[in-house]
């Protein structure tokens, strides 16, 4: 459910608490209709658990993340019972009676069940300053290593190499196919951002300017160049990858989907102002990276808009061309 509906439901709950409304039961049919018809975004859910403490005398923060795809999320509450049954079947003696369950199950007991479902987990570890417990300190990791956490180690090698370059400028080159939308609004958006013209087998070079603050990508298709600026998300966009194209800034969740690295839009800003209905007002993207049969780093970026239709779709491959 989109966040705005959660906030609306919280507001209505306060009206009941303050006895302005007697009950929300009469609105149940409306709620049911809204949740099934006024929705957008991907069909997935998630959660995270954060623990703060100290390691070798230094403050540290660890966060466990879970993402469940499709309809697999509702299985999670039952996995605890299934794991206990499995322990019994494996011959482990299970104590009876009411007690704390803190030592009854471990994360490894859940892992085997997660593996059978479209459920992925990962751990993120950040050092924190003593006076700012919620702010991770800058690390020596790359931008993508920081955002992905332990999931970075599971990336296919060509993708990991592309996103783990040291500070400085690096480049990759290859070929791309570009398809452009024909509607007036699509052409206008493409012109504002500087997306390339349509073409097949277009030479492409991507230069990565990597600094401690983030990365700037200069994409040159033929003789046409456009850029985007990538940085770590902050505040409500923490652990997201922010990518700015012209006036649009997208808060992207990096999701490892099998052998693909997907970029999932979670937040959208226009000229610094958050858009409350990103699926209605802002462009959306279906973007992923993968490795082809030749072992090459490949990209597939499709950007659309509900009113403009297709804006641009560029796809192709890149290989390391120089390290400046």
C-alpha positions as CSV (number, residue, x, y, z in Angstrom):
1,X,0.0,0.0,0.0
2,X,1.4,3.5,-0.9
3,X,2.6,5.5,2.1
4,X,0.0,8.2,1.6
5,X,-2.8,5.7,2.3
6,X,-1.1,4.6,5.6
7,X,-0.9,8.2,6.7
8,X,-4.6,8.7,5.8
9,X,-5.6,5.6,7.8
10,X,-3.5,6.9,10.8
11,X,-5.3,10.2,10.5
12,X,-8.7,8.5,10.5
13,X,-7.7,6.4,13.5
14,X,-7.0,9.6,15.5
15,X,-10.5,10.9,14.6
16,X,-11.9,7.7,16.3
17,X,-9.5,8.1,19.3
18,X,-10.7,11.7,19.7
19,X,-14.3,10.5,19.3
20,X,-15.0,12.7,16.3
21,X,-15.9,9.4,14.4
22,X,-17.5,6.6,16.3
23,X,-15.9,3.8,14.2
24,X,-14.2,3.1,10.9
25,X,-16.3,-0.1,10.3
26,X,-18.7,1.7,7.9
27,X,-15.7,2.7,5.7
28,X,-14.5,-0.9,5.3
29,X,-16.0,-1.3,1.8
30,X,-14.4,2.0,0.7
31,X,-11.0,0.9,2.1
32,X,-11.3,-2.4,0.3
33,X,-12.1,-0.7,-3.0
34,X,-9.2,1.8,-2.6
35,X,-6.6,-0.8,-1.8
36,X,-7.5,-2.8,-4.9
37,X,-7.9,0.1,-7.4
38,X,-5.8,3.0,-6.3
39,X,-2.4,1.4,-6.0
40,X,0.9,1.8,-7.8
41,X,4.5,0.6,-7.5
42,X,5.9,-2.9,-7.5
43,X,4.2,-5.9,-5.8
44,X,6.7,-6.4,-3.0
45,X,7.1,-5.7,0.7
46,X,9.9,-5.5,3.2
47,X,11.2,-4.7,6.6
48,X,14.4,-3.9,8.5
49,X,15.7,-4.3,12.0
50,X,18.4,-2.0,13.3
51,X,20.7,-2.8,16.3
52,X,23.2,-0.3,17.7
53,X,26.1,-1.1,20.0
54,X,29.9,-1.0,20.2
55,X,32.7,-3.1,18.6
56,X,36.2,-2.8,19.9
57,X,35.2,0.3,21.7
58,X,33.7,2.0,18.7
59,X,30.0,2.7,18.0
60,X,28.5,0.5,15.3
61,X,25.1,0.0,13.7
62,X,23.9,-3.2,12.0
63,X,20.7,-3.4,10.0
64,X,19.0,-6.6,8.8
65,X,16.9,-6.1,5.7
66,X,14.2,-8.3,4.1
67,X,12.5,-8.0,0.8
68,X,9.6,-10.3,-0.2
69,X,8.4,-10.4,-3.8
70,X,4.8,-10.9,-5.0
71,X,2.6,-12.8,-2.6
72,X,5.3,-14.5,-0.6
73,X,5.4,-11.9,2.2
74,X,2.3,-13.3,4.0
75,X,4.2,-16.7,4.4
76,X,6.8,-15.1,6.8
77,X,4.7,-15.3,10.1
78,X,4.2,-19.0,9.5
79,X,7.9,-19.8,8.9
80,X,8.7,-19.7,12.6
81,X,6.3,-22.6,13.2
82,X,7.6,-24.5,10.1
83,X,11.2,-24.1,11.4
84,X,10.3,-25.5,14.8
85,X,8.5,-28.5,13.1
86,X,11.6,-29.1,11.0
87,X,13.8,-29.1,14.1
88,X,11.5,-31.7,15.6
89,X,11.6,-33.8,12.4
90,X,15.4,-33.5,12.6
91,X,15.4,-35.1,16.0
92,X,16.0,-32.0,18.1
93,X,14.1,-32.0,21.4
94,X,11.7,-29.0,21.6
95,X,10.8,-27.8,25.1
96,X,7.1,-27.3,25.9
97,X,5.4,-24.5,27.9
98,X,5.4,-20.7,27.8
99,X,8.8,-19.2,27.7
100,X,10.9,-16.7,25.8
101,X,11.6,-17.8,22.3
102,X,14.8,-15.8,21.8
103,X,17.0,-18.9,21.7
104,X,14.5,-21.2,20.0
105,X,15.2,-20.1,16.4
106,X,18.1,-18.4,14.6
107,X,18.2,-16.6,11.3
108,X,19.8,-19.7,9.7
109,X,16.6,-21.7,10.6
110,X,14.6,-19.2,8.4
111,X,17.1,-19.1,5.6
112,X,16.2,-22.6,4.1
113,X,12.5,-21.5,3.9
114,X,13.4,-18.1,2.5
115,X,15.4,-19.8,-0.3
116,X,12.2,-21.6,-1.4
117,X,10.3,-18.3,-1.7
118,X,11.0,-15.0,-3.4
119,X,12.4,-13.6,-0.2
120,X,15.9,-12.1,0.0
121,X,17.8,-10.8,3.1
122,X,21.0,-8.9,3.8
123,X,22.9,-7.2,6.5
124,X,24.3,-3.7,6.4
125,X,27.0,-2.5,8.8
126,X,27.8,1.1,9.5
127,X,30.2,2.8,11.9
128,X,28.6,5.8,13.6
129,X,29.9,8.9,15.2
130,X,29.3,9.0,19.0
131,X,27.3,12.2,18.8
132,X,25.3,11.3,15.7
133,X,24.1,7.7,16.3
134,X,21.8,7.8,13.2
135,X,24.4,9.0,10.7
136,X,26.8,6.5,9.2
137,X,30.3,7.8,8.8
138,X,31.8,8.0,5.3
139,X,33.5,4.7,4.4
140,X,36.2,3.7,1.9
141,X,33.7,1.5,0.0
142,X,32.4,2.5,-3.3
143,X,28.9,4.1,-3.5
144,X,27.3,0.9,-4.7
145,X,29.1,-1.2,-1.9
146,X,27.7,1.2,0.7
147,X,24.1,1.1,-0.7
148,X,24.0,-2.7,-1.4
149,X,25.8,-3.8,1.8
150,X,26.4,-7.5,2.0
151,X,24.4,-8.1,-1.3
152,X,27.3,-6.5,-3.2
153,X,29.3,-9.7,-2.7
154,X,26.6,-11.6,-4.7
155,X,26.8,-9.5,-7.8
156,X,28.1,-11.1,-11.0
157,X,31.8,-10.2,-11.3
158,X,31.5,-7.8,-14.3
159,X,28.8,-5.8,-12.6
160,X,30.7,-5.7,-9.3
161,X,33.9,-4.6,-11.1
162,X,32.0,-1.8,-12.8
163,X,30.7,-0.5,-9.5
164,X,33.8,-0.9,-7.3
165,X,36.2,1.5,-8.9
166,X,38.5,3.7,-6.7
167,X,38.3,7.5,-6.7
168,X,39.1,9.1,-10.1
169,X,37.8,8.9,-13.6
170,X,37.2,5.5,-15.3
171,X,35.4,4.6,-18.5
172,X,33.7,1.8,-20.3
173,X,32.7,1.6,-24.0
174,X,30.5,-0.5,-26.2
175,X,27.4,-0.4,-28.4
176,X,23.8,0.5,-27.7
177,X,20.4,0.6,-29.3
178,X,18.2,3.6,-28.5
179,X,14.4,3.9,-29.0
180,X,12.7,7.2,-28.5
181,X,9.0,8.0,-27.8
182,X,7.1,10.0,-30.4
183,X,4.6,11.9,-28.3
184,X,5.2,15.6,-27.8
185,X,5.5,15.4,-24.0
186,X,8.0,12.5,-24.4
187,X,10.1,14.5,-26.8
188,X,10.0,17.5,-24.4
189,X,11.2,15.5,-21.4
190,X,13.9,13.8,-23.5
191,X,15.1,17.2,-24.7
192,X,15.2,18.7,-21.1
193,X,17.3,15.8,-19.8
194,X,19.3,15.4,-23.0
195,X,18.6,11.8,-23.9
196,X,20.2,10.5,-27.1
197,X,18.5,10.3,-30.5
198,X,17.2,7.0,-31.8
199,X,19.6,4.6,-33.5
200,X,21.0,1.0,-33.7
201,X,24.6,-0.1,-33.0
202,X,25.4,3.4,-31.7
203,X,28.9,3.7,-30.2
204,X,28.6,4.4,-26.4
205,X,31.1,5.5,-23.9
206,X,30.4,6.0,-20.2
207,X,32.8,7.9,-18.1
208,X,32.5,7.5,-14.3
209,X,33.8,10.4,-12.2
210,X,34.1,8.8,-8.7
211,X,34.6,11.0,-5.6
212,X,33.9,10.6,-1.9
213,X,30.6,12.5,-2.4
214,X,29.3,10.1,-5.1
215,X,29.6,9.5,-8.8
216,X,28.9,11.5,-12.0
217,X,28.2,9.4,-15.1
218,X,28.8,11.0,-18.5
219,X,27.0,8.9,-21.1
220,X,28.1,9.6,-24.7
221,X,26.0,8.0,-27.4
222,X,27.6,8.8,-30.8
223,X,28.3,12.5,-30.4
224,X,25.6,13.2,-27.9
225,X,26.4,13.3,-24.1
226,X,24.1,13.5,-21.1
227,X,25.0,13.0,-17.5
228,X,23.4,12.0,-14.2
229,X,24.7,12.5,-10.7
230,X,24.6,9.6,-8.2
231,X,24.8,10.0,-4.4
232,X,23.9,8.3,-1.2
233,X,20.3,8.9,0.0
234,X,19.8,10.8,3.3
235,X,17.0,11.0,5.9
236,X,13.9,9.2,4.5
237,X,16.0,8.1,1.4
238,X,18.7,6.5,3.6
239,X,20.1,3.4,2.0
240,X,18.7,4.4,-1.4
241,X,20.8,5.5,-4.4
242,X,19.8,9.0,-5.5
243,X,20.2,9.7,-9.2
244,X,19.6,13.1,-10.6
245,X,18.7,13.6,-14.3
246,X,18.2,17.3,-15.0
247,X,15.3,18.5,-12.7
248,X,14.3,15.0,-11.7
249,X,16.0,13.1,-8.8
250,X,15.0,9.5,-8.3
251,X,15.5,7.6,-5.0
252,X,16.4,4.1,-6.2
253,X,16.5,0.8,-4.3
254,X,19.2,-1.5,-5.6
255,X,17.7,-5.0,-5.7
256,X,19.6,-8.1,-6.7
257,X,17.1,-10.2,-8.7
258,X,18.8,-13.5,-9.6
259,X,21.7,-12.4,-11.8
260,X,20.3,-9.0,-12.5
261,X,20.8,-5.8,-10.5
262,X,17.5,-3.9,-10.7
263,X,17.1,-0.2,-10.0
264,X,13.6,0.3,-8.4
265,X,12.2,3.8,-8.0
266,X,11.1,4.5,-4.4
267,X,11.0,8.3,-4.3
268,X,10.9,11.1,-6.9
269,X,11.7,14.8,-6.6
270,X,11.2,17.5,-9.2
271,X,13.4,20.5,-8.7
272,X,14.0,19.3,-5.1
273,X,10.2,19.0,-4.3
274,X,9.0,15.5,-3.5
275,X,6.1,14.3,-5.7
276,X,3.3,12.7,-3.6
277,X,2.1,10.5,-6.5
278,X,5.2,9.4,-8.3
279,X,3.4,6.8,-10.4
280,X,1.1,9.5,-11.7
281,X,3.2,12.6,-12.0
282,X,6.7,11.4,-12.6
283,X,8.5,9.3,-15.1
284,X,9.0,5.6,-14.2
285,X,11.8,3.3,-15.1
286,X,12.5,-0.3,-15.7
287,X,16.2,-0.5,-15.3
288,X,18.5,-3.4,-14.8
289,X,22.1,-4.6,-15.4
290,X,23.1,-8.1,-16.3
291,X,25.9,-10.2,-17.8
292,X,25.4,-11.7,-21.3
293,X,26.6,-15.0,-22.7
294,X,29.9,-13.3,-23.7
295,X,30.6,-12.2,-20.1
296,X,30.0,-8.6,-20.9
297,X,28.4,-5.9,-18.6
298,X,25.0,-5.1,-20.1
299,X,22.4,-2.5,-19.4
300,X,18.7,-2.1,-20.2
301,X,17.1,1.3,-19.3
302,X,13.5,2.0,-20.2
303,X,11.9,5.3,-19.0
304,X,8.2,5.9,-19.5
305,X,5.6,8.4,-18.3
306,X,1.9,7.7,-17.7
307,X,0.9,10.6,-20.0
308,X,3.9,10.7,-22.4
309,X,4.3,6.9,-22.9
310,X,7.8,5.8,-23.8
311,X,10.4,8.5,-23.3
312,X,13.5,6.5,-24.1
313,X,14.7,3.0,-24.1
314,X,18.5,2.3,-24.4
315,X,20.2,-1.0,-24.1
316,X,23.6,-2.4,-24.9
317,X,26.9,-3.6,-23.5
318,X,30.0,-2.0,-22.1
319,X,33.6,-3.3,-21.6
320,X,36.4,-1.5,-19.7
321,X,38.1,1.0,-22.1
322,X,40.4,3.0,-19.9
323,X,41.4,3.8,-16.4
324,X,42.5,7.4,-16.2
